[in-house]
Amino acid sequence: MIDTHSHIYLSEFDTDRTDVISRSKNVGVDRIILPNIDLESYPQLISTYKSDPDYFTILNGLHPTSVNTGFRGELNSLLEMINDHEFKGIGEIGIDLYWDKTYINEQKEAFKIQIDFAIQHNLPFVIHARDSFSEIFTVLKEFSRGKLNGVFHSFTGGLEEIQKINKLGNFYFGINGVVTFKNSNLRNVLKDIGLSRLLLETDAPYLTPVPYRGKRNESSYLYYICRHISEHTGDDLQKVDEITTRNAIDLFNLQ
């Protein structure tokens, strides 16, 4: 299994990060992909990556909730670092209208700049879309379908969104602990997405799956997400593991 979205470089793991990594390896998580948040999180991201560069894959970008009126300076600084390490994508980027709509125009502009940067450098990008599918789709339509390559992180949409996304470019769907929540409709659209478009992710330390919901999330819990998908698609657990792993390798150009 590959955890395609985890923030275990954050301070929530400072006291036991080594143990968290060990547990993830023990349950069969072969690699963890770490998306960046902003300039403040960047040193922690790189430090965690350097602790085990064969195990971690890193992405660089500016998270939409970190975008404000002065975003351009921070964004330029982050993008200038793209050759400092072996970044495999741009992320996480997008639009978040759940917490604050004050900087919606700045979020759109930052999103566009980072998509264009990803296209120019032939890199995939990770989309954060919270209460913002309509705005995300409007931005993506400004780009050529053949050049768009990425994943809708923490996908929570329905059939309508799936159909629209499939027409916009080469996109995958990141499935995390939300799929295990009792009130989630996500499990009902797994077959509409199809295994060939699924990626496993935890979004640790957030969105902890059942049976650990309410506690800090970690990459070892990816097993429960994989098992839940298997139960609701009718596919063998090993098949879900193998196909989603291949999807991650293909999208992020992993060895």
C-alpha positions as CSV (number, residue, x, y, z in Angstrom):
1,M,0.0,0.0,0.0
2,I,1.0,3.6,-0.6
3,D,-0.3,6.4,1.6
4,T,-0.6,9.1,-1.0
5,H,-1.4,11.9,1.4
6,S,0.0,12.2,4.9
7,H,1.2,15.1,7.1
8,I,3.2,13.2,9.6
9,Y,5.9,15.8,9.5
10,L,3.6,18.1,11.6
11,S,4.2,18.7,15.3
12,E,1.4,16.3,16.3
13,F,4.0,13.5,15.6
14,D,7.1,15.1,17.1
15,T,7.1,12.8,20.2
16,D,6.6,9.5,18.4
17,R,7.2,9.9,14.7
18,T,9.7,7.0,14.6
19,D,7.1,4.7,16.1
20,V,4.4,5.9,13.7
21,I,6.7,5.2,10.7
22,S,7.6,1.7,12.1
23,R,3.9,0.8,12.5
24,S,3.1,1.9,9.0
25,K,5.9,-0.3,7.6
26,N,4.7,-3.2,9.7
27,V,1.2,-3.2,8.2
28,G,2.5,-3.0,4.7
29,V,2.6,0.7,3.8
30,D,5.5,0.7,1.4
31,R,5.7,4.5,0.9
32,I,4.2,7.7,2.3
33,I,3.7,10.8,0.2
34,L,4.0,14.1,2.1
35,P,2.3,17.2,0.5
36,N,3.5,20.6,1.8
37,I,1.3,23.3,3.3
38,D,3.3,26.5,3.2
39,L,6.7,28.1,4.0
40,E,6.3,27.5,7.7
41,S,5.8,23.7,7.3
42,Y,8.5,23.4,4.6
43,P,11.5,22.8,7.0
44,Q,9.6,20.1,8.9
45,L,8.6,18.5,5.5
46,I,12.2,18.3,4.3
47,S,13.5,17.1,7.7
48,T,11.1,14.2,7.7
49,Y,11.9,13.4,4.1
50,K,15.7,13.3,4.8
51,S,15.2,10.9,7.7
52,D,14.2,8.2,5.2
53,P,14.3,9.4,1.6
54,D,13.7,5.9,0.3
55,Y,10.4,5.7,2.2
56,F,9.1,9.2,1.8
57,T,8.0,11.1,-1.4
58,I,7.5,14.8,-1.2
59,L,5.4,17.4,-2.9
60,N,5.7,21.2,-2.8
61,G,3.0,23.8,-2.9
62,L,0.9,26.4,-1.1
63,H,-2.3,25.2,0.7
64,P,-5.4,27.3,0.0
65,T,-6.0,28.0,3.7
66,S,-2.5,29.6,3.8
67,V,-3.3,32.0,0.9
68,N,-3.9,35.7,1.8
69,T,-3.2,39.1,0.2
70,G,0.5,38.5,0.3
71,F,0.5,35.0,-1.1
72,R,2.6,35.8,-4.2
73,G,5.9,36.2,-2.2
74,E,5.4,33.0,-0.3
75,L,4.3,31.1,-3.4
76,N,7.3,32.3,-5.4
77,S,9.7,31.3,-2.7
78,L,8.2,27.8,-2.6
79,L,8.2,27.3,-6.3
80,E,11.8,28.4,-6.5
81,M,12.7,25.5,-4.3
82,I,11.4,22.9,-6.7
83,N,14.9,21.8,-7.8
84,D,16.3,21.7,-4.2
85,H,14.9,18.2,-3.7
86,E,13.3,15.4,-5.7
87,F,9.7,16.7,-5.5
88,K,7.3,14.4,-7.4
89,G,4.3,16.8,-7.6
90,I,2.7,20.1,-6.6
91,G,0.5,20.1,-3.6
92,E,-1.5,20.4,-1.9
93,I,-3.2,23.2,-3.8
94,G,-6.8,24.2,-4.6
95,I,-9.7,26.2,-3.1
96,D,-11.1,26.0,0.4
97,L,-14.4,27.9,1.1
98,Y,-15.3,26.0,4.3
99,W,-13.2,28.0,6.7
100,D,-13.1,31.5,5.2
101,K,-14.2,33.0,1.9
102,T,-12.3,36.3,2.4
103,Y,-9.5,35.4,0.0
104,I,-11.4,33.5,-2.7
105,N,-9.9,35.5,-5.5
106,E,-6.4,35.1,-4.2
107,Q,-7.1,31.3,-3.8
108,K,-8.2,31.1,-7.4
109,E,-5.1,32.9,-8.6
110,A,-2.7,30.9,-6.5
111,F,-4.4,27.7,-7.8
112,K,-4.0,28.8,-11.4
113,I,-0.3,29.7,-10.9
114,Q,0.5,26.4,-9.4
115,I,-1.4,24.4,-12.0
116,D,0.5,26.2,-14.7
117,F,3.7,25.6,-12.9
118,A,2.9,21.8,-12.6
119,I,2.1,21.7,-16.4
120,Q,5.4,23.4,-17.3
121,H,7.4,21.0,-15.1
122,N,5.4,17.9,-16.2
123,L,4.3,17.2,-12.6
124,P,1.0,16.0,-11.2
125,F,-0.8,18.1,-8.7
126,V,-2.9,17.4,-5.6
127,I,-6.2,19.3,-5.4
128,H,-7.8,20.3,-2.1
129,A,-11.5,21.0,-2.9
130,R,-13.5,21.8,0.2
131,D,-17.0,23.4,-0.5
132,S,-15.5,24.5,-3.8
133,F,-16.2,22.0,-6.6
134,S,-17.9,24.6,-8.7
135,E,-14.9,27.0,-8.4
136,I,-12.4,24.3,-8.9
137,F,-14.1,23.1,-12.1
138,T,-14.2,26.7,-13.5
139,V,-10.5,27.1,-13.0
140,L,-9.6,23.7,-14.5
141,K,-11.7,24.4,-17.6
142,E,-9.2,27.2,-18.4
143,F,-6.5,24.6,-19.1
144,S,-6.1,22.0,-21.8
145,R,-7.6,18.7,-20.8
146,G,-4.6,16.8,-22.1
147,K,-2.2,18.7,-19.8
148,L,-4.1,18.1,-16.5
149,N,-2.7,15.3,-14.4
150,G,-3.5,14.9,-10.7
151,V,-5.7,13.8,-7.9
152,F,-8.7,15.1,-6.1
153,H,-7.5,14.7,-2.5
154,S,-10.1,13.6,0.1
155,F,-12.8,13.3,-2.5
156,T,-16.3,13.6,-1.0
157,G,-18.4,14.3,-4.1
158,G,-21.0,12.2,-5.8
159,L,-21.7,10.8,-9.3
160,E,-22.2,14.2,-10.8
161,E,-18.8,15.4,-9.7
162,I,-17.1,12.1,-10.8
163,Q,-18.5,12.5,-14.3
164,K,-17.4,16.1,-14.5
165,I,-13.9,15.3,-13.2
166,N,-13.4,12.5,-15.7
167,K,-14.1,15.0,-18.5
168,L,-11.5,17.5,-17.2
169,G,-8.3,15.6,-17.4
170,N,-6.3,12.6,-16.1
171,F,-7.5,12.7,-12.5
172,Y,-7.6,10.2,-9.7
173,F,-9.7,10.2,-6.6
174,G,-8.1,10.1,-3.1
175,I,-10.1,8.0,-0.7
176,N,-9.4,8.3,3.0
177,G,-11.1,7.6,6.4
178,V,-14.2,9.5,5.3
179,V,-15.3,6.3,3.4
180,T,-15.6,4.5,6.8
181,F,-17.8,7.1,8.4
182,K,-21.4,6.0,9.1
183,N,-23.0,9.0,7.5
184,S,-20.7,9.0,4.4
185,N,-22.2,8.5,0.9
186,L,-18.7,7.9,-0.5
187,R,-18.9,4.2,-0.3
188,N,-21.9,4.2,-2.6
189,V,-19.9,5.8,-5.5
190,L,-16.7,3.7,-5.3
191,K,-17.9,1.5,-8.1
192,D,-18.7,4.6,-10.2
193,I,-15.1,5.8,-9.7
194,G,-13.6,2.4,-10.4
195,L,-10.4,0.9,-8.9
196,S,-8.3,2.1,-11.8
197,R,-8.9,5.7,-10.6
198,L,-8.6,5.2,-6.8
199,L,-5.7,6.2,-4.6
200,L,-5.5,5.4,-0.9
201,E,-4.6,8.2,1.6
202,T,-4.9,8.9,5.3
203,D,-4.5,12.7,5.5
204,A,-2.9,12.0,8.9
205,P,-3.3,13.4,11.5
206,Y,-6.8,14.2,10.3
207,L,-9.9,12.2,9.2
208,T,-9.1,9.1,11.2
209,P,-11.0,6.0,10.0
210,V,-13.3,3.7,12.0
211,P,-12.4,2.0,14.3
212,Y,-10.0,4.7,15.5
213,R,-12.2,7.7,14.7
214,G,-11.7,10.5,17.3
215,K,-8.1,9.7,17.8
216,R,-5.0,11.1,15.9
217,N,-4.7,9.5,12.5
218,E,-1.6,7.8,11.2
219,S,-0.4,6.0,8.1
220,S,-0.8,2.5,9.6
221,Y,-4.5,3.0,9.5
222,L,-4.4,2.9,5.7
223,Y,-5.2,-0.8,6.1
224,Y,-8.7,-0.1,7.4
225,I,-9.4,2.2,4.4
226,C,-8.2,-0.4,2.0
227,R,-10.3,-3.1,3.7
228,H,-13.4,-0.9,3.7
229,I,-13.1,-0.3,0.0
230,S,-12.7,-4.0,-0.6
231,E,-15.8,-4.8,1.4
232,H,-17.9,-2.3,-0.6
233,T,-16.7,-2.9,-4.1
234,G,-16.6,-6.7,-3.7
235,D,-12.9,-6.8,-4.8
236,D,-10.3,-8.9,-3.1
237,L,-8.3,-6.9,-0.5
238,Q,-5.0,-7.8,-2.3
239,K,-6.5,-6.6,-5.6
240,V,-7.4,-3.2,-4.1
241,D,-3.9,-2.9,-2.6
242,E,-2.2,-3.8,-5.9
243,I,-4.3,-1.6,-8.2
244,T,-4.2,1.5,-6.0
245,T,-0.5,1.0,-5.5
246,R,0.1,0.9,-9.2
247,N,-2.1,4.0,-9.7
248,A,0.1,5.9,-7.2
249,I,3.3,4.7,-8.9
250,D,1.9,5.8,-12.3
251,L,0.6,9.2,-11.2
252,F,3.7,10.3,-9.2
253,N,6.3,8.5,-11.4
254,L,7.6,6.5,-8.5
255,Q,10.4,3.9,-8.7
